[in-house]
């Protein structure tokens, strides 16, 4: 066996030993992200069942929207069936049309690209910053200077002839993008901003909640998110007209009437059911505690890994407060073999772990999409391992 193999084995064993100082011995699998139900979840769901209001017309849907708007600071929150549906509608409302392009990170969950494709648009992949794991705005500006030009009809990719209709920053693992620079670049090129804040409920950039910087933003409440509704999402906006349109077209575009079924445009059956919203309302009541637990878990991991050569824990960028949705170990250098050995060893030790998503340009349906140089994305794909991040892994602070 080579010395490098011995070094890799020793590093992996040390990583597992240090994780166990935080998590203890794992006789059963420690899941990557497990929801914590410690409040009124059962009570509110039973209320839906007792009253018969289980579908999207129930009062918990409106209550959830009010709670989300209050927490995030957005003027409006529109609850929908999942984060992908939220992004689909947000892109439509931002003006994304068939045969336009949408700038987005290649380092993202596939829903970001799929939502653009649902509009008939083409994803245009951007590289990310090592410090934020989100779109590198300065390099995006340089890229646009090479491929784009401003015309009366908007920002046009002169290589493809398509309009660049939106830019979608995604806050990876809950860590905010450098939004000030991105907004500056978007304004320079006249490109609307639609934030994919699916992972970042409870994250802030310069004391303002993510998802509220562009004209529209979205959240996700999938079963593995900080707050879950089982399946669900929300659109955030400060624009009254966009909020009205979002509510209308996500409710099959049905015009109000006591009994007639009048639908005045193409709509989508995307509204969140009351049962799901009831779960979310109870979860939001505990959100400050959930965020506190997750930050304390991240702090414990950071301390455990502080002086270990070869790997580090990714920590929130400057000017940011992250929800630490998923904690990420970052190897010092790109090494798929080491990454996969570490993943195998962690999972064998009952510490559920996973790699980052496969970069979008490597997927068959998106391999021919326009892109900037993606060297940082490709480097990080061989370096990142997500480790258990459930809020229930630490006790409440009081």
Secondary structure, DSSP 8 states (H G I E B T S, - for coil): --HHHHHHHHHHHHHHHHHHHHH---SS-B-SS-----SSHHHHHHHHHHHT--STTSHHHHHHHHHHHHHH--SEEEEES-HHHHHHHHHHHTT--TT-EEEEESSS-HHHHHHHHHTT-EEEEE-B-TTTSSB-HHHHHHHHHHHEEEETTEEEETTT--BEEEEE-B-GGG----HHHHHHHHHHTT-EEEEE-TT-TT-EETTEETT-SSSEEEEE--TTSSS--SS-EEEEES-HHHHHHHHHHTBTTB---SS---B-S---B-B--HHHHHHHHHHHHTHHHHHHHHHHHHHHHHHHHTT-TTEEE----TTEE---SSEEEEESS--HHHHHHHHHHHHHTTB--EE----GGGSGGGTTS-B---HHHHHHHTTEEEE---GGGS----
